[in-house]
Amino acid sequence: MRAAEEALEDAADAAIYDERKADLRAEKALPAHVTMDILRAPAGSRRCATGGG
C-alpha cells in the first residue's frame, strides 16, 4: 500500500515539474537594458510586481 502512495506522489511531483518547466519555456527574459533600469531605480520608486505596493 505504501508503495502505491509513493508512486502517486512521484507522479504528482513529475506533473508539477513538467508544468513548471513548460511555464519557464514560455516566459521571455527582459532585455538587459530594462533589467538594468529596474536595478538602478531608487528603491522607493519600485512597485511590487503583484500590485500590492
PyMOL commands that set and color helices and strands:
alter all, ss='L'
color gray80, all
select helices_A, chain A and resi 2-26+32-40+43-45
alter helices_A, ss='H'
color red, helices_A
deselect
rebuild
show_as cartoon
